Amino acid sequence: MSRSSEAYRRYVALGDSQSEGVGDGDDVAGLRGFADRLAERLDAVAPGVRYANLAVRGRLAGQVRAEQLGPALALRPDLATVVAGVNDLLRPRFDAAEVAGHLEEMFAALRSAGADVATVTFPDIARITPLARPLAPRVHELNHRIREAARRHGVVVAETAHHPVTTDPRLWADDRLHAAPLGHDRIAAALAHALELPGSDDSWTRPLPPATVPGGLRAAAAELGWAAGFLGPWLVRRLRGRSSGDGRTAKRPELLPLGTA
């Protein structure tokens, strides 16, 4: 890292629904998410951290770059997280090189501005929902390109793709696209560990206690329920050219102390 982790005072999160915190809270009580949780860990190390979250659900990597990079640079962060690309790989016309190119542009610009940057690799979503099995090669290719871009620019990578626990259903919300509170907490812990924050360790990689696995009929029923309740509505939005983020703006566009909305 280019500075002591104890010196992080200005943290900015860029990304889509995961960085926004979807799956960890709701729009009534408020969203938390891994970025909020990471900010809390930073503040525990050095109280007084200011934190902005520019992420908006539904955004593609190119939209994150176009809409969030400029405002992020204007905030002059000393730490930024950039997590995007899942919305892209769900689209029919996925181009891993193009998506990674948008991420690399953000890596390069933030690093040139003096910020430390962290990102993640993505778990194999085919292990979370069998219906997503055709997407597995896309996930592997995108992860490879993220690692290469990160290496070129000195970006820290939390390798969530490497650990089986990250595909445990208990870490995922009912829609299987967003992390549940426990999942967001593990992502924050993974980033803290990758950033070598004092007090962080690899405990986030450890498996949960054994769980009862549903039998064939129950598993099939669960797949059909997920397809009807989540996959179907998602496909309808795509066909209509709509996004879950339409009309939404960043939940925390300014650098503020924790506890200040």
Summary of the structure (lengths in Angstrom):
residues: 261
radius of gyration: 17.7
end to end distance: 29.4
largest distance: 54.4
contacts: 875
relative contact order: 0.17
helix: 51%
strand: 13%
